[in-house]
């Protein structure tokens, strides 16, 4: 098992990408602590894992913007298991819809940065003393491809994620001599509940996702939470023991190459060359 007896905290672990990571880690032998604001759902996920022979704990509700709740969960984790090996900062999101210069308010701005940037830092600063004491740790932050290459305008969210990329690089530099790795994952279009605040589930959203995948994703499909979990596992295990300060795009090629249908030369529309 790649994470045998490793102690991991996963924020946002009650659903979507976070839930997939929790379950993947548990299947690889990790002892996982879910830190999530949706505590009832987190307990349900933990019970499912424990019922199949894994080990998963929830030490109460965790709003990552609440320093006291963050501190309590970190301290209870160390009290119960003696250390923290892995921190996955998956919690975050937007309030509703897009955030453009036409409709954004500074209240919106502050709330989204507080959740995505300050919440991430709350977790990191609470966990780091214990990782430093062990001389080992793996931290995986979540950013967004839209931070520096936007496909739509979400000013506050993308600003926060851009800052997280800077935090990742700076912490990786600072902590490398202490045996602590810091990397980030930039998800592309992934089928999760993240989309619920942007568009309600249904046939219209299904068509939207199909068209999005065909137009934007080189591999031609939407990603799954399990696609993200596999990369998080790599960055949290010994497989990545010579990797720090990196960002991995997980978007079916997005962020690295373009899809055939996003360029006229290779698209289906070009019947002159592509016969």
Order of alpha helices (4+ residues) and beta strands (2+ residues): beta-alpha-beta-alpha-beta-alpha-beta-alpha-alpha-beta-alpha-beta-alpha-alpha-beta
